[in-house]
Amino acid sequence: MNADEPAPTVAEMLRANEANWDARAPVHLRSDFYGLDGSRAPGDWFAPFEWGDLGDLHGRDVLHLMCHLGTDTLAFAERGAARTVGLDFSAASVAGARRIAADAGREVEFVRADVHRAPEALAGRRFDVVYTGKGALCYLPDLAAWAEVVRALLRPGGMLYVVEFHPLLDSLGPAGSPDEVPELLLRHDYLAGRGPVRKDSPHTYTDGPPLAGAVTGYEWRHGLGDVVTALAGAGLTVDLLRETDLLPWPRFAAMERDPASGWWRLPATRPAVPLIFALRATSAPTPAPAPVRRA
């Protein structure tokens, strides 16, 4: 963007992100990364600790916000959820998700809507579990507004579970020669405050050809304190916050596969730093009825 160009509004940036993800979807559908040829199962996108944190899903209604192609959304249905719904703002992603679910024989509902309009798009339905993450929060300009949306989507006593790239990870970048094992240095902001980051790239994070147009996207930085504070401000109670040095795919070339989980971590010669965080928060339960006073 030239210095004399007016800065885009938040609404314009969100529309640019929607167009960018519409352009990504056909590339992702054909990519080896997503393994739609059967090389990856829905459960492969989850760390073992996630299922322990979520608990038994049988008979529970689960909503996956910002679900993209829904490849991982299907895992909730496989693990016994009574009803599984995925929501995403990209029409191309939702169309792909519906085809993937149909091909897998899974009864999963996918709804196209901006996450900020989720309560209206879902006609006021509420859920026992709301799940989101692994590349979602950076597309939210206002965490306080998002937290209020989550609160509106949860039943009394319902659970939000966020599994997201750690803001420290997003602050790190490799330095050094391509022929060497790179050192990771702080190269990007950890904290919010300096506005969104504009990214212009013809390539996405998967294998495949360049995007056919709409190469511009915007991301917002959110520190871990921002996430917790937003949820507390919406009246949710955080009862679990974990940090792990594992990633579901090798973001850096030096990463090694963990034999226990199948995920990836930096080698032992590098500092152990958090790469993903998981957060669980619950909405207030239904108050018990007041005792009847007898005269």
NORUR-V288822 format. One record per helix or strand of 2 or more residues. SS is the DSSP state (helix for helix, strand for strand). FROM is the first residue (numbers start at 1). TO is the last residue. If there is no record, write none. Layout:
ss:SS from:FROM to:TO
ss:SS from:FROM to:TO
This chain:
ss:helix from:10 to:29
ss:helix from:42 to:45
ss:helix from:48 to:54
ss:strand from:61 to:65
ss:helix from:74 to:78
ss:strand from:83 to:88
ss:helix from:91 to:104
ss:strand from:108 to:112
ss:helix from:115 to:121
ss:strand from:127 to:133
ss:helix from:137 to:139
ss:helix from:143 to:153
ss:strand from:154 to:165
ss:helix from:167 to:171
ss:strand from:172 to:175
ss:strand from:183 to:186
ss:strand from:197 to:200
ss:strand from:216 to:219
ss:helix from:224 to:233
ss:strand from:237 to:244
ss:strand from:256 to:257
ss:strand from:264 to:265
ss:strand from:276 to:282
